[in-house]
Every structure is written in structure tokens, then in C-alpha cells.
């Protein structure tokens, strides 16, 4: 079975999350057999995937089942697939075009200009059978997840993806699209929020939890819990033992309130323990070797407005590095051997964190998040730290995953 995943704004991070989630799902996925590109990941599995699996992800926009490659006439093959979709009396459909290569081929570019005429031709042919046919068109090569959802395409017919690359035109049928309203509700509808400590997007928080690939029965801790975004996402993913800490009394109160809200709203059950603590005092608050995973976005420094001197930025950088060293020292005293840590480091312009070698002294080694084929296809510089940054952001996020192996 083959599935196509449309990746989010940061394809490297979305790909890393997908690989981690597919491995954790134990569906017979081998990263060596995947097709990697900035827009699409095509995964082959031994066991079927469904919409429930897709909705555990934070970084993917759509999931589709790959039906096969068009062998002769793409128009005829699409017609045959569409003719078996919808009801006996009506069909709503849309076509979306994606390249499975970093540089789109000539075939892709040709189809890009011909997608709308192809959609209208298919509509005309399908109407000849007496059914009511509606096609959703877009000025862009692909329909957005919002368009698919708002037009109820998955309920009233379907979206077909055309995956062009590697000398083939594959046809895939969309199974699920990202639940954008659900993410928005958890972002803006939660009862407690603090713009200073709760800026982590729920999608990124979910990606980080998935990257940890921890057992849902093992305790998961967030040592800089802020408004509890990571813990609420972990709760929705089914983690049963959640703990959090923060140096801010308001952050602790907000996290408790938001956790109670999500557990009540989703009718979930989890043991929770949220407490006030400087990160360096964690060993006094948690039993030794009791935590199965730590997922955290720490304090990333004061907001930058632009125009700060190199000296000021360097001073902030040194202050933060001291905080992170103290954090990992504390982590080493509460984590179980073999546990994972997913952690955010700030990126100031082009200045990245440079303390990975020092963290090895505490027993932490950064893990590669992507296979070499994905690194090449996505034109990335590193297999470990993956960047998450909006174009307008002054401070980016570097996402790392560490394994704890005490000496």
C-alpha cells in the first residue's frame, strides 16, 4: 500500500514527524523505500493507514491513497476513477497537482497550465451519464485543505491528486485533510493564554511530541510548560502520565487550567502533575530516573525588534546557553536511560546553538531525524537540527531530538 502526504510549510520537520509516526505505528514502513520531495512524501506500508492515523500528525496537510500510475491516457484513467466515486445521482470533485521532485518536470509544468481545462473536460464526460457533476476549481495547482473541507469533497465525491515525477504520473485519492479548525480551537479557544509564555503553535507542539516517539504509558514531562501547549497536545494524542513545571506561577496556573479543559472537553483520562520549579531544581521535585521523555520549548530570550547590536545578541545568547546547560544537567538526573528529549534552541539570524558537544558530557547525543535521501531531496544542511521559522520572525526555532545514555 502506498500513501501520499502533502507536507506543511517546513517540509524537513514535517517529514521527520511522519517518519517517527509511521515507525511508531508499526505499519511496516521502511524510510529507504519512501519518495521524498519538498511538497510530497510517498510512503509504502505493509498495513493500511486511515484518517485516524493522519489526524495524529501536526505537520502534514493532506493524506491520500496512491491508486497507481497512469499507463496510457491520464484523462481516461481519471475518468474511470471518478466514475466510480460519489453517488448514483451526483458527484463533486476536484483535481490537485503536485510534483514529487524538487524541480518540477516538463510534464508537471504542462499539466499545470492544462489542469483547469482537464477538470472541465472530465466534468463534461461525467455528465453524459446523467449525473449532476460539480467541479471545484482553483487558480493554484492544488486545492487547499480548507477548500477540500468547506466544499465537503470527501463526503460528496472526492479530490484526486496527480503526483508527477520520476517519469510517472501517479493518481491518488485524498483520505483526509488537516483539521485546521480543531487546531485553531486549541490555540485560540483554550481558557488560559499568555502571549509572553504561550506562543508555541499547537501544530509544532504536536510535531515535537510525535518526534519523541515515547510510549504513551511512560511519564512525559515539559520543563518549561508555559501555557501547557505541549502537554495538551500530548493529552489529545493519548499520553496517560503528564507532568509539567515552570518558574512562572502564572504559567503553572494556565497549564493546569488548560489541561483540565482539554481532558474534560475530549473526555480523556490522564494523570497530571504541574508544579512551580526552576528547571535546575527538577531533581528535587521528581524521582530519579522516573521520566520517559521530555518535550520542551524553553525561554528563547526577549523578543527582538530589529536593530539590536551584535554585542547585545551575543550577551543574550550566552545567558541562554547557561540556562540550557543547567536544564540538561537536571534532565540527566530525572530521565530513564534511553529516554528521548525533544528540545527547541533559538536561532538568531544565522547564529545557531553550538553546545551539542557539551551536552554529550551529560549523556545526551543528538539523533539524526532524517535519512540521507530526504536530506538531499529537501536540500537541507543537517540531519539533526531542523528549522521552524516564519518569514517575519526575528528568532527562529531549531528542533533537536536527543537520546539519553548515561555513562
C-alpha positions as CSV (number, residue, x, y, z in Angstrom):
1,X,0.0,0.0,0.0
2,X,1.2,3.5,-0.9
3,X,0.2,6.8,0.6
4,X,1.0,10.4,-0.3
5,X,1.3,13.0,2.3
6,X,1.2,16.7,1.5
7,X,3.8,18.4,3.7
8,X,3.4,21.6,5.6
9,X,5.4,24.9,5.5
10,X,8.6,23.3,6.9
11,X,8.9,20.1,4.9
12,X,12.0,18.9,6.7
13,X,10.2,18.9,10.1
14,X,7.0,17.5,8.6
15,X,9.0,14.7,7.0
16,X,10.8,13.9,10.3
17,X,7.5,13.8,12.2
18,X,6.0,11.5,9.5
19,X,8.9,9.1,9.7
20,X,8.7,9.0,13.5
21,X,4.9,8.5,13.5
22,X,5.0,5.8,10.8
23,X,7.6,3.9,12.7
24,X,5.7,4.2,16.0
25,X,2.5,3.0,14.3
26,X,4.3,-0.3,13.4
27,X,2.8,-0.5,9.9
28,X,5.8,-1.9,8.1
29,X,7.2,1.3,6.9
30,X,10.8,1.5,5.6
31,X,12.2,5.0,5.1
32,X,14.5,3.7,2.4
33,X,11.5,3.0,0.2
34,X,9.9,6.4,0.5
35,X,9.8,9.1,-2.2
36,X,10.9,12.4,-0.8
37,X,10.3,15.9,-2.1
38,X,9.6,19.4,-0.7
39,X,5.9,19.1,-1.4
40,X,5.1,15.4,-1.1
41,X,6.2,12.3,0.8
42,X,5.1,9.0,-0.7
43,X,5.3,6.2,1.9
44,X,4.9,2.4,1.3
45,X,3.4,0.4,4.2
46,X,2.6,-3.2,4.8
47,X,-0.5,-2.4,6.8
48,X,-3.3,0.1,5.8
49,X,-3.4,3.6,7.2
50,X,-6.6,5.6,7.8
51,X,-7.8,9.1,8.7
52,X,-7.3,8.4,12.4
53,X,-3.6,8.0,11.9
54,X,-3.4,11.2,9.8
55,X,-5.1,13.2,12.5
56,X,-2.4,12.4,14.9
57,X,0.0,14.5,12.8
58,X,0.7,18.2,13.2
59,X,2.9,18.9,10.1
60,X,1.0,17.3,7.2
61,X,-1.8,19.0,5.2
62,X,-3.4,16.0,3.4
63,X,-3.2,12.2,3.1
64,X,-4.1,10.3,0.0
65,X,-4.1,6.6,-1.0
66,X,-2.0,6.1,-4.2
67,X,-4.1,4.2,-6.6
68,X,-1.4,3.7,-9.2
69,X,0.4,5.2,-12.2
70,X,-1.4,6.3,-15.3
71,X,-0.2,3.9,-18.1
72,X,-1.9,5.3,-21.2
73,X,-4.3,8.3,-21.2
74,X,-4.3,10.3,-18.0
75,X,-7.8,11.8,-18.9
76,X,-9.2,8.3,-19.4
77,X,-7.7,7.0,-16.2
78,X,-9.0,9.9,-14.2
79,X,-12.4,9.5,-15.8
80,X,-12.5,5.8,-14.8
81,X,-11.7,6.6,-11.2
82,X,-14.1,9.5,-10.9
83,X,-16.9,7.5,-12.5
84,X,-16.8,5.1,-9.5
85,X,-17.0,7.9,-6.9
86,X,-19.9,9.9,-5.5
87,X,-23.5,8.8,-5.5
88,X,-25.6,7.4,-8.4
89,X,-27.0,10.9,-9.0
90,X,-24.3,13.3,-8.2
91,X,-20.5,13.8,-7.8
92,X,-18.4,16.8,-6.5
93,X,-14.8,16.5,-7.3
94,X,-11.5,18.5,-7.6
95,X,-8.1,17.9,-9.0
96,X,-4.8,18.9,-7.4
97,X,-1.3,18.8,-8.9
98,X,1.9,18.1,-7.0
99,X,5.5,17.4,-8.0
100,X,7.3,14.6,-6.4
101,X,10.6,16.2,-7.4
102,X,12.4,19.2,-6.0
103,X,12.5,20.8,-9.5
104,X,9.2,20.2,-11.3
105,X,9.5,18.3,-14.6
106,X,8.2,19.5,-18.1
107,X,5.2,17.1,-17.7
108,X,4.3,18.9,-14.4
109,X,4.6,22.3,-16.0
110,X,2.5,21.2,-18.9
111,X,-0.2,19.8,-16.6
112,X,-0.1,23.0,-14.5
113,X,-1.4,25.0,-17.4
114,X,-3.8,22.3,-18.5
115,X,-5.3,21.3,-15.2
116,X,-8.4,23.6,-15.4
117,X,-9.3,22.5,-19.0
118,X,-8.8,18.9,-17.9
119,X,-11.1,19.3,-15.0
120,X,-13.8,20.8,-17.2
121,X,-13.4,18.1,-19.8
122,X,-13.9,15.4,-17.2
123,X,-16.9,17.2,-15.9
124,X,-18.5,17.2,-19.3
125,X,-17.8,13.5,-19.9
126,X,-19.1,12.5,-16.5
127,X,-22.4,14.5,-17.1
128,X,-23.1,12.3,-20.1
129,X,-24.0,9.5,-17.7
130,X,-26.9,11.7,-16.4
131,X,-25.4,12.6,-13.0
132,X,-25.2,16.1,-11.6
133,X,-21.5,17.0,-11.6
134,X,-19.8,19.8,-9.8
135,X,-16.1,20.5,-10.1
136,X,-14.1,22.7,-7.6
137,X,-11.5,24.8,-9.4
138,X,-8.6,26.8,-8.1
139,X,-6.2,29.3,-9.6
140,X,-3.3,27.4,-8.0
141,X,-2.2,23.9,-9.0
142,X,-3.6,22.4,-5.8
143,X,-6.7,22.8,-3.8
144,X,-6.1,23.9,-0.2
145,X,-7.2,21.7,2.7
146,X,-9.8,24.5,3.5
147,X,-11.3,24.2,0.0
148,X,-11.5,20.5,0.3
149,X,-13.1,20.7,3.7
150,X,-15.5,23.6,3.0
151,X,-16.7,22.1,-0.3
152,X,-17.2,18.7,1.5
153,X,-15.4,16.9,-1.3
154,X,-14.5,13.9,0.8
155,X,-18.2,13.4,1.7
156,X,-19.8,14.3,-1.7
157,X,-17.2,12.8,-4.1
158,X,-13.5,13.3,-3.7
159,X,-10.3,15.0,-4.5
160,X,-7.8,13.3,-6.8
161,X,-4.1,14.2,-6.6
162,X,-1.9,14.0,-9.6
163,X,1.7,13.2,-8.5
164,X,4.1,14.0,-11.2
165,X,7.8,12.9,-11.1
166,X,10.3,10.1,-11.5
167,X,9.0,9.7,-15.0
168,X,5.5,8.8,-13.8
169,X,2.0,10.3,-13.3
170,X,0.5,8.7,-10.2
171,X,-3.1,9.1,-9.2
172,X,-4.0,9.3,-5.5
173,X,-7.4,9.8,-3.8
174,X,-7.4,12.0,-0.7
175,X,-8.4,10.3,2.5
176,X,-8.1,13.1,5.0
177,X,-7.2,16.8,5.3
178,X,-5.8,18.6,8.3
179,X,-8.4,19.6,10.9
180,X,-7.5,23.3,10.9
181,X,-10.5,24.3,12.9
182,X,-9.6,21.8,15.6
183,X,-6.0,23.2,15.9
184,X,-7.4,26.7,15.9
185,X,-9.8,25.9,18.8
186,X,-6.9,24.5,20.9
187,X,-4.9,27.6,20.0
188,X,-7.4,30.4,20.5
189,X,-10.3,28.7,22.3
190,X,-8.4,27.4,25.4
191,X,-9.4,29.2,28.6
192,X,-5.9,30.5,29.5
193,X,-3.3,32.1,27.3
194,X,-0.3,34.3,27.8
195,X,1.3,36.0,24.8
196,X,4.7,36.1,26.6
197,X,4.9,32.4,27.6
198,X,2.4,30.7,25.3
199,X,3.4,31.4,21.7
200,X,4.2,27.8,20.7
201,X,1.8,26.8,17.9
202,X,-0.2,23.6,18.7
203,X,0.8,22.1,15.3
204,X,4.5,22.5,16.2
205,X,3.8,21.1,19.8
206,X,2.2,18.1,18.3
207,X,5.1,17.5,15.9
208,X,7.5,17.7,18.8
209,X,5.5,15.1,20.8
210,X,5.4,12.8,17.8
211,X,9.2,13.2,17.3
212,X,9.8,11.9,20.8
213,X,8.1,8.6,19.9
214,X,7.7,7.8,23.5
215,X,5.4,5.1,25.0
216,X,2.1,6.7,25.9
217,X,2.2,4.8,29.2
218,X,5.6,6.4,30.2
219,X,5.6,9.8,32.1
220,X,6.2,12.7,29.7
221,X,7.4,16.0,31.2
222,X,7.6,19.6,29.9
223,X,10.1,21.5,32.0
224,X,9.1,24.9,30.5
225,X,5.4,24.4,30.3
226,X,4.3,28.0,29.5
227,X,0.5,27.7,28.8
228,X,0.6,23.9,28.6
229,X,0.5,23.6,24.8
230,X,2.8,20.6,24.6
231,X,1.0,18.9,27.4
232,X,-2.5,19.5,25.9
233,X,-1.3,18.1,22.6
234,X,0.2,15.1,24.3
235,X,-3.1,14.6,26.1
236,X,-5.0,14.6,22.8
237,X,-2.6,12.0,21.5
238,X,-3.4,9.7,24.4
239,X,-0.5,10.1,26.8
240,X,-1.5,8.9,30.2
241,X,1.0,10.4,32.5
242,X,1.8,14.1,32.1
243,X,3.8,16.4,34.2
244,X,4.9,20.0,33.7
245,X,6.9,22.7,35.5
246,X,7.8,26.3,35.1
247,X,9.4,29.1,37.0
248,X,6.3,31.3,36.5
249,X,3.3,31.0,38.8
250,X,1.0,32.2,36.0
251,X,2.4,29.6,33.6
252,X,1.7,26.8,36.1
253,X,-1.8,28.1,36.7
254,X,-2.5,28.5,33.0
255,X,-1.2,25.0,32.3
256,X,-3.4,23.4,35.0
257,X,-6.4,25.2,33.6
258,X,-5.8,24.3,30.0
259,X,-5.1,20.6,30.9
260,X,-8.3,20.4,32.8
261,X,-10.1,22.0,29.9
262,X,-8.8,19.6,27.2
263,X,-9.3,16.5,29.4
264,X,-12.9,17.5,30.1
265,X,-13.7,18.6,26.6
266,X,-12.3,15.4,24.9
267,X,-13.4,13.1,27.7
268,X,-9.8,12.0,28.2
269,X,-8.1,10.5,31.3
270,X,-4.5,11.2,32.3
271,X,-2.5,11.5,35.5
272,X,-1.3,15.1,35.7
273,X,1.3,16.8,37.9
274,X,2.1,20.5,37.2
275,X,4.2,22.4,39.7
276,X,6.3,25.5,40.2
277,X,10.1,25.0,39.8
278,X,13.2,26.4,38.3
279,X,14.5,23.9,35.9
280,X,17.7,23.4,37.8
281,X,15.6,22.2,40.8
282,X,13.8,19.4,38.9
283,X,15.8,16.6,40.6
284,X,14.4,17.8,43.9
285,X,10.8,17.6,42.6
286,X,10.9,14.4,40.5
287,X,12.2,10.9,41.5
288,X,15.4,9.9,39.9
289,X,15.1,8.1,36.6
290,X,11.3,8.4,36.6
291,X,10.6,10.3,33.3
292,X,10.2,8.5,30.0
293,X,10.5,11.6,27.7
294,X,11.0,15.4,28.0
295,X,9.4,17.6,25.3
296,X,10.1,21.4,25.9
297,X,10.4,24.8,24.3
298,X,12.4,26.8,26.9
299,X,12.7,30.5,27.2
300,X,14.1,31.7,23.9
301,X,15.2,35.2,25.0
302,X,13.4,38.5,24.9
303,X,11.6,39.4,21.6
304,X,13.8,41.1,19.1
305,X,12.6,44.2,17.3
306,X,15.4,44.5,14.8
307,X,18.4,46.8,15.0
308,X,19.8,45.1,18.2
309,X,23.6,45.3,18.3
310,X,25.7,42.1,17.8
311,X,27.0,42.6,21.3
312,X,23.5,42.6,22.8
313,X,22.5,39.5,20.8
314,X,25.8,37.7,21.8
315,X,25.1,38.5,25.5
316,X,21.6,37.1,25.3
317,X,23.0,34.0,23.5
318,X,25.5,33.4,26.3
319,X,22.8,33.8,29.0
320,X,20.5,31.3,27.3
321,X,23.3,28.7,26.8
322,X,23.8,28.8,30.5
323,X,20.1,28.1,31.1
324,X,20.1,25.2,28.6
325,X,23.2,23.6,30.2
326,X,21.6,23.7,33.6
327,X,18.4,22.2,32.1
328,X,20.2,19.2,30.6
329,X,22.1,18.7,33.7
330,X,18.8,18.5,35.6
331,X,17.3,16.3,32.9
332,X,20.1,13.7,33.3
333,X,19.0,13.2,36.9
334,X,15.3,12.5,36.3
335,X,15.2,10.7,32.9
336,X,15.2,7.0,32.4
337,X,18.2,5.5,30.5
338,X,17.4,5.6,26.8
339,X,14.7,8.3,27.1
340,X,14.3,11.0,24.4
341,X,14.4,14.7,24.8
342,X,12.9,16.9,22.1
343,X,14.1,20.5,22.6
344,X,14.0,23.9,20.9
345,X,17.0,26.1,20.6
346,X,16.8,29.7,19.3
347,X,18.3,30.8,16.0
348,X,19.3,34.5,16.0
349,X,19.6,35.3,12.3
350,X,22.2,32.8,11.1
351,X,23.5,32.1,14.6
352,X,22.7,28.6,15.7
353,X,23.2,26.8,19.1
354,X,26.7,25.4,19.4
355,X,26.6,23.4,22.7
356,X,25.8,19.9,21.4
357,X,29.3,18.6,22.2
358,X,28.9,19.9,25.7
359,X,25.6,18.2,26.2
360,X,27.3,14.8,25.5
361,X,29.0,15.3,28.8
362,X,25.6,15.0,30.5
363,X,24.8,11.8,28.5
364,X,22.8,13.4,25.6
365,X,23.6,12.8,22.0
366,X,21.6,14.5,19.2
367,X,19.9,12.0,16.8
368,X,19.6,12.3,13.1
369,X,15.9,13.0,12.3
370,X,16.1,12.3,8.5
371,X,17.6,9.7,6.2
372,X,20.3,10.9,3.8
373,X,17.8,10.6,0.8
374,X,15.4,13.0,2.5
375,X,18.2,15.5,3.3
376,X,19.3,15.5,-0.3
377,X,15.8,15.8,-1.7
378,X,14.9,18.6,0.6
379,X,18.3,20.4,0.2
380,X,18.9,20.5,4.0
381,X,22.3,21.1,5.7
382,X,21.7,18.9,8.7
383,X,20.1,15.6,9.7
384,X,19.7,16.8,13.3
385,X,18.5,20.4,14.0
386,X,15.5,21.3,11.8
387,X,14.4,24.9,11.5
388,X,10.9,26.2,12.1
389,X,10.6,29.8,11.3
390,X,8.1,32.1,9.7
391,X,9.5,34.6,7.2
392,X,8.7,37.6,9.5
393,X,10.2,36.1,12.7
394,X,13.4,37.6,14.2
395,X,14.1,34.4,16.2
396,X,13.7,31.0,14.7
397,X,13.4,27.6,16.3
398,X,15.9,24.8,15.9
399,X,14.3,21.5,16.8
400,X,16.5,18.7,18.1
401,X,15.9,15.2,19.4
402,X,18.4,13.7,21.9
403,X,18.7,10.3,23.4
404,X,19.9,10.0,27.0
405,X,22.5,7.3,27.6
406,X,24.2,7.9,30.9
407,X,27.8,6.7,31.2
